[in-house]
């Protein structure tokens, strides 16, 4: 398979991934707001940031398909990494603040069927996207596509955390579980953000 075909396949998987993240963002944010769940809101907002990251990668792949210079591609990657990393770290700080506030004030989240369904779908779909992106990324020598695949694995971990949180809330009505699960989620968000920011700053050198 030639490079043109591989880049086309990479674009197709990235279009699908970004469209799914848009759906995940809408459902996650809506479910979080209606249920009063910081866990689902954080999950939805992370999906929104994945839309930004995916859109930038699409832009990068399109540049490559049109034989853009390596300098242009590296510049696009630097901007994307720096912005997304910074916003992810800010989102982490927000989740920590709201979760601690809810714990101190005994704020309780309602159960969310739509939140459970979107989390199950993400747990199933994200590993598939990771495998495809890693394979294509290695084939076209694109570290950015490989790293984007790793973001999908992070999303799968996050979805599993959300799933446990909303199911436990629904079954046992533990008022504190949503906030505690959201704090666990911060680990994944902050790790992803720190790595992305490091890559952006490194690329400036």
ABEGO torsion letter per residue (X at the ends): XBAAAAAAAAAAAAAAAAAAAAAAAAAAAAAAAAAGBAAAAAAAAAAAAAAAAAAAAAAAAAAAAAGBBAAAAAAAAAAAAAAAAAAAAAAAAAAAAAAAAAAAAGBBBBBBAAAAAAAAAAAAAAAAAAAAAAAAAAAAGBAAAAAAAAAAAAAAAAAAAAAAAAAAAAAAGBAAAAAAAAAAAAAAAAAAAAAAAAAAAAAAX
